[in-house]
Amino acid sequence: MKLDRKEILAVLETISIAGEGKNMVDSGAVQNVMTFGDEVVVDLTLHNPALHIKKRAEVDIMKVIHEKIYDKAKIKVNIKVETPEKPEIKGKSIPGISNIIAVSSGKGGVGKSTVTANLAVTLANMGFKVGVLDADIYGPSMPIMFDVERARPISVEVEGKSKMKPITSYGVEILSIGFFTSPDQAVIWRGPMASKALNQMIFDADWGELDFLLLDLPPGTGDIHLSIMQSLPITGAVVVSTPQAVALADAKKGVSMFMSESINVPVLGIIENMAYFTPEELPENKYYIFGHEGAKNLSRDLEVPFLGEVPIVQSIREAGDYGRPASLQEETPVAEAFVNIARNVVEEVVKRNESLPPTEAIKITTMAGCAAVKK
Ligand SMILES: Nc1ncnc2c1ncn2[C@@H]1O[C@H](COP(=O)(O)OP(=O)(O)OP(=O)(O)O)[C@@H](O)[C@H]1O
């Protein structure tokens, strides 16, 4: 059987590289196709070094040729990765902080702060050094969730400089924008103001050595996020969503914000909160009141890892209000859910650090009209 190069190109025009809109021929990913009898060699250039994207491209090419042209074709796919020059500036390195993980949600109220607090204590219990920076300027909730509402960070002298000392609770170092405002005071933060305050809480604080600094972002995808990501070298982002369609639509926007070319923060994965309701006394009974596996399906569609699910449990809400994250109650389904999520997050961070260079603070180049960015 003699394979025809043009026919091969035509079928490759029906598939695309994950995360790219155009088909792989029009996008320029297919550099060359050669045929020798029943053999095909496809040279592919990708811009994303992620292993799963390479694998998926290879599998798709083989499948489409086998299915549509010749089922016994011998196919070889040569993949070259060319990372495009990114519009990034070197971020100030933060001595001692190994990984900054932004926890975000497209929609408010989906449990982003609850997930951040529980993930933090779980990681700390696993032996990691963990900090939480509560950047939720619209409603900082870490002081309540960690029962340190009245605490005020003190200033300490570090190498001749005065630094803010984070508050420690349940083995986690915490700084919150809420420590500097009174609970009933409405503070209107503009992007640059908030990012200045956050910068101080990162660079002028005595965090010590941290394996993970979790950043509890405000909900949404506003210019405040761009300001924050412009000034901090974020390792990766985690997106929290509930399963219902309205939340998923916003989570999708959140993921695409991080993945957009101008922001380019790796998405470590999606966490499904309030995945199902389970009565404490009957943990086997699951009621999918907000829909079934919505966030899991979204992560499959967007080709980002699914990091795990958290049920709706009364004790999670009570523990949040009481100021002792629910996952501290060991050997409960909630604690197990967070151990699973924490393991997946660590695994994704390790993978990310192996496959990509350190994230630098991002210079936003396409922000015409955005109040947060001074040109
Ligand atoms: N899995 C859960 N089970 C029960 N209650 C939960 C769960 N997750 C969150 N909650 C509760 O839902 C409420 C909102 O959660 P949380 O404040 O974490 O949301 P958020 O997404 O951070 O909100 P915001 O938009 O203010 O940032 C809280 O009362 C919290 O205790």
The ligand as a Gaussian input file, in Angstrom:
#p B3LYP/6-31G(d) Opt

LIG

0 1
 N      -17.507000      21.317000      51.405000
 C      -18.218000      22.125000      52.180000
 N      -19.174000      21.642000      53.013000
 C      -19.907000      22.479000      53.798000
 N      -19.773000      23.797000      53.815000
 C      -18.820000      24.343000      53.010000
 C      -18.000000      23.540000      52.171000
 N      -17.153000      24.365000      51.493000
 C      -17.430000      25.617000      51.911000
 N      -18.431000      25.615000      52.810000
 C      -19.020000      26.780000      53.478000
 O      -19.494000      27.647000      52.447000
 C      -19.273000      29.013000      52.809000
 C      -18.424000      29.710000      51.738000
 O      -17.132000      29.136000      51.749000
 P      -15.823000      29.998000      51.519000
 O      -15.840000      31.257000      52.317000
 O      -14.681000      29.085000      51.671000
 O      -16.040000      30.353000      49.982000
 P      -15.150000      31.282000      49.046000
 O      -15.276000      30.710000      47.680000
 O      -13.807000      31.461000      49.590000
 O      -15.947000      32.613000      49.159000
 P      -15.499000      34.091000      48.693000
 O      -16.248000      34.295000      47.442000
 O      -16.000000      34.959000      49.824000
 O      -14.031000      34.128000      48.541000
 C      -18.593000      28.967000      54.175000
 O      -19.576000      29.116000      55.157000
 C      -18.016000      27.571000      54.271000
 O      -17.920000      27.091000      55.586000

